[in-house]
């Protein structure tokens, strides 16, 4: 993610106009530190109210069709900017500083043929985010337009987003004069990878500076979801993510089977968000993976805490669960049908005694998942009744052999 850099060339319809009609579009060269220089571009001279949306719509569609490359900067930027100006016009038409209702402009933008998403924050109704994507070029970068009020002035600023899909935002007030507000944005790439950006508002409330992003300080970068809870109730949100990273090397899973989920909690420091804690989300499947890993590592005493009957640890060792004869000995074949968080799993294990299948049942003890039981499913045996086939037409049935009486023992 990066801030937009504009050339000094302005289209003819954006020539300077009287200050009363000026639109202030802030596009700074944002940096990670407030001490670095930033440049603000003032764009003035909106078309007349009656035809501005029509002009911007035509220019945006033509610009998207003519875009070269996937970059949203340089000559490709003007198309995005026109959609951002339309969004600003629609928000101003609604009146009032409550931008929490900004999602209401989504149908109007859809009807104009644009691919956009509007995000808001119920906790901070004076801020809104409009993400614009190029529908003519799916691989292109997106542009996010930040909207906020400074007194009665609805301000607008643009930042480039690598993905722009499923944007989520959170804005909160700080206790610092050098940046009174902070703005967190989470969006996704086309592949579903999470990306994080945090911006800080200047003391005068005129411009946002990028403090943290995935290029300078990778925070997420995996498929999943995030939330901004206030865990310690101090008015400052923390960031919690749930991502589906690579599973343990001992296991592979079927496409519809449960996966390991990593939960990470990030807290904000002076320079941005840092990792506070990382753990596997406690689930029945995660308990099984941990149990097998303890067996392989020889930590049998710890493994006993994860089963209802500690004696079953010796049974698992006898069946070779503590040995790795192939690279990935365990394969999760199925979960409990109709359950998103199954408490029963079917697995195939390739160990020193060959391939075996197990059904594993999970339970809870003192609020923690444990292995209740496991068993080897019995294969159903097919038994077919004996059938006498009829003789073919025109053939004589073979004569029955005379029955031979059983031998008798002569009496003495």
ABEGO torsion letter per residue (X at the ends): XBBBBBBABBBAAABBBBAAABBBBBBBBBBABAABBBBBBBBBGBBBAAAAAAAAAAAAAAAAAABBEABABEAAAAAAAAAAAAAAAAAAAAEEABAAAAAAAAAAAAAAGBBBBBBBBAABAABBBBBBBBAABAABBBBBBBBBBBEABBBBBBBBBAAGBGBBBBBBBBABAABABBBBBBBBBAAGBBBBBBBBBBAAGABBBBABBAAABBABGBBEBBBBBBAAGAGBBBBBBBBBBBBBAABBBBAABBBBBBBBBBBBBAAEBBBABBBBBBBAAAAAAAAAAAAAAGBAAAAAAABABAAAAAAAAAAGAABBABABABBBABBBBGBABBABBBBBBBBAAEBBBBBBBBBBBGGBBBBABBBBBBBBBBBBBBBBBBBBBGBBBBBBBBBBBBBBBBBX
